[in-house]
C-alpha cells in the first residue's frame, strides 16, 4: 500500500479518536487535523491519483461537516457585510 494511503488511514483513526474526546479538548487537535488534511490530499494526489483524492476529500468533509459549515457561514456573512 502506498505511504500516502497509510497516512490517510492514520489520519482517519486520529480523527475518530479526537471525536471521542470531550468537546473542550477537541479544538486544537481538530484544527490540526483539518490543516493537515490539505497537504495529505496533495500527497495522495501526487502518489496515487485523483480518484483516491476524492475519497480523502469525502472523508474530510464527512468528519468535519459541522465545523466547515460554520466557517463557510461566517465567511459568507463577512463578505455580505462588506459589500
Secondary structure, DSSP 4 states (H G I P E B T S, - for coil): --HHHHHHHHHHHHHHHHHTS-GGGHHHHHHHHHHHHHHHHHHHHHHH-HHHHHHHHHHHHHHSHHHHHHHHHHHHHHHHHH-
